Amino acid sequence: MTSAKGEAEAEADFVTTTRTFYDAIAEDYAEMFAGEPGGRPRDWTVQAAFAELVIRSGGGTVADLGCGPGRTTAHLASLGLDVFGLDLSASMLTIARRENPGLRFRQGSMLALDIPDGTLTGAVSWYSSLHTPVDRLPSLFTEFHRVLAPGGYLLIAFQTGDRPLTLDRPFGHPVRLDFERRRPERVAELLETAGFAVRSRTVREADEELRESSPQAFLLARKTAAAAAAAL
């Protein structure tokens, strides 16, 4: 069974705006972060811990949701995971396929995943929930919960804070997008409401050398067996 959410969900204004933004800046974005495969090195330990947990639980398919140019997807694959990437932006996916010809990528929305119920053993949202309005986070986390198998792991990375960062005309392109910042405790509450048990919370300070303007948060959660049983 796949998600029953229709095209109206996929074409919500913020989804269309996000797709248009990343289609416009894809090549510039990929070049800017070319030296950071899989994200910034100081954060690789979080991904390594996630990969180890998935492998120890028996392995299986993992989705990198909002994969962009596919660098996190490739890093997760290098850690031994059977992973595929999904992104809204066709331009980002063109880069991902070009740079990672041995990996699988598909286009789609995180809010309406074309993935059968309970078929993933892991899912990663590496800074990809930043463009989802706060009132839509419950729907997003419910969708993550739906596609994960009981006991499956979820890793979410995001910027912390109370005010969004707005990028207007990045790289000279005529596009604009808000990057929402969240409080880790609030995100944890929403995950728990969606049926996850939060297993770890990591928050590190902004790195000025990396031009970060806010602390970074990483939440590792697991779909609980009790929540899965209650859904039957």
Number of C-alpha atoms within 10 A of each C-alpha: 9 13 15 9 13 9 9 8 12 18 12 10 11 15 18 13 17 18 18 18 21 21 18 19 19 20 15 14 16 18 9 10 14 13 10 12 16 23 17 12 9 8 15 16 10 16 21 16 14 21 23 14 15 23 17 8 13 8 18 16 15 26 26 25 26 25 29 27 30 30 23 24 31 24 18 24 17 14 15 14 21 19 23 21 28 24 25 24 25 18 19 27 23 18 18 26 17 13 14 16 10 9 17 17 23 18 17 18 20 23 20 19 22 17 16 13 17 18 16 25 25 31 26 26 22 22 20 19 23 20 17 19 13 15 8 10 18 15 17 23 22 17 20 28 27 24 24 26 20 21 21 26 29 29 22 19 22 25 26 22 17 10 11 16 16 11 13 14 13 15 12 9 12 11 18 14 19 18 19 21 22 20 13 21 11 10 19 20 13 18 25 18 14 21 22 29 21 20 12 13 14 13 15 14 12 15 12 9 6 8 8 12 14 17 15 22 21 23 22 22 25 24 26 19 15 12 17 18 9 8 8 5
